[in-house]
Amino acid sequence: MKKLSQTVVSVMLVGGLLAGCSTSSNGGASPSTSNPTTVPKQTDNVVKKEDKVKLTFWRNSGNDTENAAFDKLVASFMQKYPNISLEMTPIPYSDYDTKLRVSIASGSPPDIMALDAPTVGSYANAGALKPLTTYFKTDGNMDDVPKSTLATYTYQNEIYMAPLTESSIAMFYNKKMFQAKGIPLPSKNPDEPWTWDQVLDAAKKVNDPANGIFGIDPAQGFGNAGGTAYFKYPIIWQFGGEIMSPDGKTSKGYLDSTQTKKAIQFFSDLYNKDKVSALEYPPDPFPNGKLAITIDGSWSLSNLKEKFPNFKLGEDYDIAPLPKGTTQAVANGSWALGISAKSKNPDEAWKFVNWVTGHDGQKTYSEMTKDIPSRYSAAKEFPELSEYPKNIFVIQNQKYGRPRPITPIFPQMSDTVNKMFEDVTIGKRNMDAAIAEAITSIDKAYADVEAQKKK
C-alpha cells in the first residue's frame, strides 16, 4: 500500500507550526521583490544566459525506481536549461515533514518541494507556497488535467501545486467465491458500478464467520486514521453527504446532514447489524481466501502479483468500479510539486515544476515507476491504462474524482472523522452524539489555527 502510506504520513502536518511562519512570508510574495533592481519581474526574461541560477528541490526519498526517475528528470532538465543548476535533496520519509516544516518556520525553505495533496490547505494558509495559477494559465496546459484534479490543489481560488501522479481505489472481489454462490459478477465498466445494496447482498451470500470468512472490508479497517479515512470519504459522498464546507472552515451543516448520517449508519450496519464485516482479520485475508470483497488501491495490483503469485487476477479475483449510493465518487490527489513563497527565482522554479509535471515529464516518470499520470495526454501514452483493470482506476479518477476536504486542519479533521466512525461502529455510540462531538472538535481545530496565524 505504498501510495496510501505516503498519503497518510504526509498529512500529519501541524498547522500551528506553519501558521507561525506565515507572517514572514509577505503574503506569498518573494521577500526580494521589494528590490526590483535585483530581481526580475515574472514577465521578464528570467536570467541572462551568462547567469547561473541555483535552485534547491526537496522531496521524500522513495524506492529505487522513484529515485532513479527523479534523477533522470533532473539531469534532462539541467541539460535543457544549462543556466539553471538544481540541487535535489532526497530526505528519508520519516524525517521529511518535520525537516520541511522547520525549514519553512526558520525562513530557509527549498525553492521547490514535493507535497502530498491533502497538505495544500495547511501550506497555502500559512503563506508558505507561491500561487501557480498564472503559471498554469500561461504554459501549464490546464485543459490536460481533469478539473477535479486541479481542484484538489486549489485553495481559496488559487492553484498551489502541480500534480504528478494519481492513485485510486476500487472493489476487489473473490471471483471463485462469487461463482460458487451463483452471484452474477459485477461489470468491469468504470461507468457501471454496483450499488452498495448490491454489494451488501453479495457480501451476505458469501459471509461465513463460522469458517472465518467475511463478506467485505469496506474501508481497510480502522488501524490508521488518515489512511482509513481516505477510504471512508467516498462512502459519505456516494450517499450524497459531505464532510466539510467548501471553504474548509466548518463541518456543521455537512457532517450532520441526513445524507452523511445515512452513509455512517450503512457503514456501521455492515459490522453490527449485517455482520458481514469484522473488526479484525487474519493477515492478508483477501488473497488467503478469508475475505470475499475488499476496497483497495491501484497500488495493490503489483503487491498481489508479487507476493501471491498463485492468486491470479481474472481467475481467482477480479476488480470492479467503486460502489455507489446515489452517485459515483472517489477521492483523488497524490504527490505534487509546489514552489516556496520565499523562492528568489520562482520563474526558474516553475520551469522545473512544469518540466517534471508536464506531459513529457509524467511520461518519463510513469514509464519507470508504473504510477498513474495525472494528465490525460500522459495517461494515453500507456495502452495498459486504457485496458482492464487499470482503466477502472484511471477513468474513475478522471470522471468521478473528488478532492478530499481542502482545509488547513486536514490532519485534525481526518483523525476526527475516523474517530467518529470508530465511536459509532466499534463503540456503538449514539450517532448524533458522535457527530456533534466531531463537529465541535473540527471547528475548534480551525479556530485554533486561525488564532495562531494572528499571533
C-alpha positions in Angstrom: 0.0 0.0 0.0 2.8 2.4 -1.0 0.6 5.2 -2.2 -1.7 5.1 0.8 1.1 5.1 3.3 2.6 8.1 1.6 -0.6 10.0 1.8 -1.1 9.1 5.5 2.3 10.2 6.7 2.4 13.3 4.7 -0.8 14.7 6.0 0.4 14.7 9.6 1.2 18.4 9.4 0.9 20.6 12.5 -1.0 23.6 11.3 0.3 25.8 14.2 3.9 25.5 13.2 3.3 26.5 9.6 0.9 29.2 10.7 3.6 30.6 12.9 5.8 31.4 9.9 3.0 32.8 7.8 3.6 36.4 8.8 7.1 36.3 7.5 6.1 35.1 4.1 5.0 38.5 2.9 1.6 37.3 1.7 3.1 34.7 -0.6 5.4 37.1 -2.4 9.1 36.6 -2.7 10.9 38.6 0.0 13.2 40.0 -2.6 10.5 41.7 -4.6 10.9 44.9 -2.6 14.1 45.4 -4.7 13.1 45.5 -8.3 16.6 46.3 -9.5 17.9 42.9 -8.4 15.0 40.6 -9.0 13.4 40.3 -12.5 9.7 40.6 -12.8 7.8 37.4 -13.6 7.1 38.6 -17.1 10.7 39.4 -17.9 13.3 37.1 -19.4 14.3 35.3 -16.2 18.1 35.4 -16.4 20.8 36.2 -18.8 22.5 33.3 -20.5 25.7 34.0 -18.6 24.0 34.0 -15.3 23.7 30.7 -13.3 20.6 30.3 -11.2 20.7 27.8 -8.4 17.6 26.1 -7.2 17.0 23.7 -4.4 14.5 20.8 -4.5 13.4 18.7 -1.6 11.5 15.5 -1.8 10.9 12.4 0.3 13.2 9.7 -0.8 11.2 6.9 -2.4 12.1 3.5 -3.6 14.9 2.9 -6.0 12.8 3.2 -9.1 11.2 6.5 -8.0 14.7 7.9 -7.1 16.0 6.9 -10.5 13.1 8.6 -12.2 13.7 11.9 -10.5 17.5 11.6 -11.2 16.7 11.2 -14.9 14.3 14.2 -14.9 16.7 16.5 -13.0 19.5 15.5 -15.4 17.4 16.1 -18.5 16.2 19.4 -17.1 19.7 20.8 -16.5 20.7 19.7 -19.9 17.9 21.7 -21.5 18.4 24.7 -19.2 22.2 24.9 -18.7 21.9 28.2 -17.0 19.9 26.6 -14.1 21.6 24.4 -11.6 19.2 22.3 -9.5 20.3 20.6 -6.3 17.9 17.8 -5.3 17.8 16.6 -1.7 16.0 13.3 -1.1 15.1 13.1 2.6 14.1 9.9 4.5 10.4 9.6 4.7 10.2 9.6 8.5 12.0 12.9 8.7 10.7 14.7 5.6 7.7 16.6 7.0 9.5 17.7 10.1 12.5 19.0 8.3 10.3 20.7 5.7 8.2 22.4 8.4 11.4 23.5 10.3 12.9 25.0 7.1 9.7 27.0 6.5 9.5 28.2 10.0 13.1 29.3 10.0 12.7 31.2 6.7 15.0 29.0 4.7 12.8 26.6 2.7 13.8 24.9 -0.5 12.7 26.6 -3.8 10.7 23.6 -4.8 9.2 20.9 -2.6 7.3 17.7 -3.1 4.0 17.7 -1.2 1.0 15.4 -0.8 -2.3 16.6 -2.0 -4.1 16.9 1.4 -1.4 19.3 2.7 -2.3 22.1 0.3 -4.6 23.9 2.8 -2.0 23.9 5.6 0.9 25.2 3.5 -1.2 27.7 1.5 -3.0 29.0 4.5 0.4 29.6 6.2 1.7 31.6 3.2 4.4 29.0 2.6 3.6 28.4 -1.1 3.6 30.6 -4.2 0.3 30.6 -6.2 0.8 28.8 -9.5 -2.4 29.9 -11.2 -0.8 32.4 -13.5 1.9 30.0 -14.5 -0.7 27.3 -15.3 -2.7 29.7 -17.4 0.4 30.8 -19.3 2.0 27.5 -20.2 0.7 24.8 -17.8 -1.7 23.3 -20.3 -4.6 23.3 -17.8 -7.0 21.6 -20.1 -4.8 18.5 -20.0 -5.6 18.0 -16.3 -9.0 16.9 -15.0 -10.8 19.9 -13.4 -11.4 17.8 -10.2 -7.7 17.1 -10.0 -6.8 20.8 -10.3 -9.4 21.5 -7.6 -7.5 19.2 -5.3 -4.5 21.5 -5.4 -6.5 24.7 -5.2 -7.0 26.8 -2.1 -9.1 30.0 -2.0 -9.3 30.1 -5.8 -5.5 29.8 -6.3 -3.7 26.7 -7.6 -0.7 25.9 -5.3 0.6 22.6 -6.5 1.3 20.9 -9.8 0.2 17.2 -9.8 2.5 14.5 -10.9 0.7 11.2 -10.3 -2.7 9.7 -9.2 -3.8 6.7 -7.3 -7.3 5.4 -6.8 -9.3 2.7 -5.1 -11.8 0.1 -6.4 -13.7 -3.0 -5.4 -11.7 -6.2 -5.4 -13.7 -9.4 -5.2 -13.1 -13.1 -5.0 -14.3 -14.4 -8.3 -14.5 -18.1 -7.3 -16.5 -17.3 -4.1 -19.0 -15.4 -6.2 -19.3 -18.2 -8.7 -19.7 -20.8 -6.0 -22.7 -18.9 -4.6 -24.2 -18.1 -8.1 -23.7 -14.4 -7.7 -23.6 -12.5 -11.0 -20.2 -10.9 -11.5 -20.1 -7.1 -11.4 -19.5 -5.1 -14.5 -15.9 -4.1 -15.4 -17.2 -0.9 -17.0 -15.9 2.1 -14.9 -19.2 3.8 -15.6 -21.4 0.9 -14.3 -20.6 0.3 -10.6 -22.7 -1.8 -8.4 -24.8 -0.1 -5.8 -23.9 -0.6 -2.1 -27.1 -2.5 -1.8 -25.9 -5.0 -4.4 -22.6 -5.2 -2.6 -24.3 -5.9 0.7 -26.4 -8.6 -0.9 -23.4 -10.4 -2.3 -21.5 -10.0 1.0 -24.3 -11.7 2.9 -24.3 -14.6 0.5 -20.6 -15.3 0.8 -20.3 -14.4 4.5 -19.4 -17.4 6.7 -18.0 -16.3 10.0 -18.1 -19.8 11.5 -15.3 -20.7 9.0 -13.5 -17.4 9.3 -14.8 -16.0 6.0 -16.2 -12.5 5.9 -18.2 -10.7 3.2 -16.5 -7.3 3.0 -13.9 -5.0 4.4 -15.3 -1.6 3.3 -12.5 0.7 4.2 -9.3 -1.0 5.2 -10.3 -1.4 8.8 -9.6 1.3 11.5 -5.9 0.9 12.1 -4.5 4.1 10.5 -6.6 7.2 11.0 -5.5 9.2 7.9 -5.4 6.2 5.7 -8.7 4.6 6.6 -10.4 8.0 6.5 -9.2 8.2 2.9 -11.4 5.1 2.2 -14.4 6.4 4.2 -14.7 9.8 2.5 -16.1 8.3 -0.8 -18.8 6.4 1.1 -20.0 9.6 2.5 -20.0 11.3 -0.9 -21.6 8.3 -2.6 -24.6 8.6 -0.3 -24.8 12.3 -1.1 -23.2 13.6 2.1 -20.3 15.9 2.7 -17.6 16.3 5.4 -16.8 20.0 5.5 -17.9 23.3 4.0 -16.4 24.2 0.6 -14.2 26.8 2.3 -12.8 24.2 4.7 -13.8 26.1 7.8 -16.5 24.0 9.4 -18.3 20.7 9.4 -21.5 22.0 10.8 -24.4 21.5 8.3 -22.3 18.9 6.4 -21.1 16.1 8.7 -24.5 16.2 10.4 -26.6 16.2 7.2 -29.2 13.5 6.6 -27.2 12.0 3.7 -24.0 11.8 5.7 -25.8 10.1 8.6 -27.2 7.6 6.2 -23.7 6.7 5.0 -22.4 6.4 8.5 -25.3 4.2 9.5 -24.9 1.9 6.5 -21.2 1.6 7.3 -21.9 0.8 10.9 -24.5 -1.8 10.0 -22.0 -3.8 8.0 -20.3 -4.6 11.3 -23.1 -4.5 13.8 -26.4 -5.4 12.1 -25.5 -7.4 9.0 -22.2 -8.7 10.5 -20.6 -9.1 7.1 -17.5 -7.2 8.2 -15.1 -7.8 11.1 -13.1 -5.5 13.3 -10.1 -7.8 13.0 -9.0 -10.0 10.1 -6.2 -12.5 9.8 -3.1 -11.5 7.8 -3.8 -10.9 4.1 -7.4 -12.1 4.3 -8.3 -11.3 0.7 -5.6 -13.3 -1.1 -5.8 -16.0 1.6 -9.5 -16.6 0.9 -10.9 -15.2 4.1 -12.4 -12.1 2.7 -14.7 -12.0 -0.3 -14.8 -8.3 -1.1 -12.3 -5.6 -0.2 -12.0 -1.9 -1.2 -8.3 -1.5 -2.1 -6.0 0.7 -4.1 -4.3 0.6 -7.5 -1.0 0.0 -5.8 -2.2 -3.4 -4.6 -2.2 -4.9 -8.1 1.6 -5.2 -8.1 1.7 -6.3 -4.5 -0.7 -9.1 -5.1 1.1 -10.2 -8.2 4.4 -10.2 -6.4 3.5 -11.7 -3.0 0.7 -14.0 -4.0 1.5 -15.4 -7.5 -1.0 -18.2 -7.1 -3.8 -15.8 -6.5 -4.4 -14.7 -10.1 -6.3 -11.7 -11.5 -9.0 -13.0 -13.8 -9.0 -16.5 -12.3 -9.2 -16.1 -8.5 -10.2 -12.4 -8.2 -11.4 -9.5 -10.3 -11.8 -5.8 -9.9 -14.9 -3.6 -10.4 -15.6 0.1 -10.0 -16.0 1.5 -6.6 -19.7 1.0 -5.4 -22.1 3.9 -5.4 -25.1 5.0 -3.3 -26.9 7.8 -5.2 -23.7 8.9 -7.1 -20.2 7.8 -8.0 -17.3 9.3 -6.2 -13.7 8.5 -5.4 -11.0 10.5 -3.6 -8.3 11.9 -5.8 -4.9 13.6 -5.3 -1.4 12.2 -4.7 2.1 13.7 -4.8 2.7 17.1 -6.4 5.3 19.9 -6.6 5.0 23.3 -5.1 7.2 26.4 -5.1 8.2 28.2 -1.9 6.7 31.7 -1.4 10.3 32.7 -0.4 12.0 31.5 -3.6 14.1 34.2 -5.2 13.8 32.5 -8.5 10.2 31.4 -8.8 10.1 31.6 -12.6 13.1 29.2 -13.0 11.5 27.0 -10.3 8.3 26.9 -12.4 10.4 25.8 -15.4 11.4 22.7 -13.4 8.0 22.1 -11.9 6.4 22.3 -15.4 9.2 20.1 -16.8 8.5 17.3 -14.3 4.7 17.5 -14.2 4.1 18.3 -17.9 3.3 15.6 -20.5 6.9 14.5 -21.2 7.9 14.5 -17.5 4.9 12.5 -16.4 5.5 10.0 -19.3 9.2 9.6 -18.2 8.3 9.2 -14.6 5.4 6.8 -15.1 7.3 4.7 -17.6 9.8 3.9 -14.8 7.5 3.8 -11.7 4.3 2.4 -13.3 2.3 5.1 -11.4 -0.8 6.6 -13.0 -0.1 10.0 -14.6 -2.4 12.9 -13.6 -2.6 14.3 -17.2 -4.9 13.0 -19.8 -2.3 13.1 -22.5 0.3 11.2 -20.5 -2.1 8.5 -19.4 -2.9 7.9 -23.1 0.7 7.1 -23.7 0.3 3.8 -21.8 -2.0 1.3 -23.5 -2.5 -0.7 -20.3 -4.1 2.3 -18.6 -6.9 2.1 -21.2 -7.4 -1.6 -20.6 -8.8 -3.6 -17.7 -8.1 -3.5 -14.8 -6.1 -0.2 -14.7 -8.7 1.7 -16.8 -11.0 1.4 -13.9 -8.7 3.4 -11.6 -7.8 5.9 -14.3 -11.4 6.6 -15.5 -12.8 6.8 -12.0 -10.3 9.5 -11.1 -10.8 11.4 -14.3 -14.6 11.3 -14.3 -15.6 10.8 -10.7 -12.7 12.0 -8.7 -13.2 14.5 -5.8 -10.8 16.4 -3.6 -10.6 15.4 0.0 -11.6 18.4 2.2 -9.2 21.3 1.4 -8.6 22.8 4.8 -5.6 23.9 6.9 -6.7 21.5 9.5 -6.7 18.4 7.4 -4.8 16.1 9.8 -7.0 17.0 12.7 -10.2 16.7 10.6 -9.1 13.3 9.3 -8.3 12.0 12.7 -11.7 13.3 14.0 -13.7 11.7 11.2 -12.0 8.4 11.7 -12.7 8.6 15.4 -16.4 9.3 14.7 -16.6 6.2 12.6 -14.9 4.2 15.3 -17.2 5.6 18.1 -20.3 4.7 16.1 -19.2 1.4 14.7 -16.9 -0.1 17.4 -18.2 1.8 20.5 -21.8 1.6 19.3 -22.2 5.2 20.4 -25.2 7.3 19.6 -24.5 8.6 16.1 -25.9 12.1 16.7 -23.7 12.5 19.8 -20.6 11.2 18.0 -21.2 13.6 15.0 -21.9 16.5 17.3 -18.6 15.9 19.1 -16.7 15.6 15.8 -18.1 18.9 14.6 -17.1 20.6 17.8 -13.5 19.2 17.5 -13.2 20.2 13.9 -14.4 23.7 14.4 -12.2 24.2 17.4 -9.2 23.0 15.4 -9.9 25.5 12.7 -10.4 28.3 15.3 -7.0 27.4 16.9 -5.2 27.6 13.6 -6.7 31.0 12.8 -5.8 32.3 16.2 -2.2 31.1 15.8 -2.0 32.9 12.5 -2.9 36.2 14.2 -0.1 35.9 16.8 
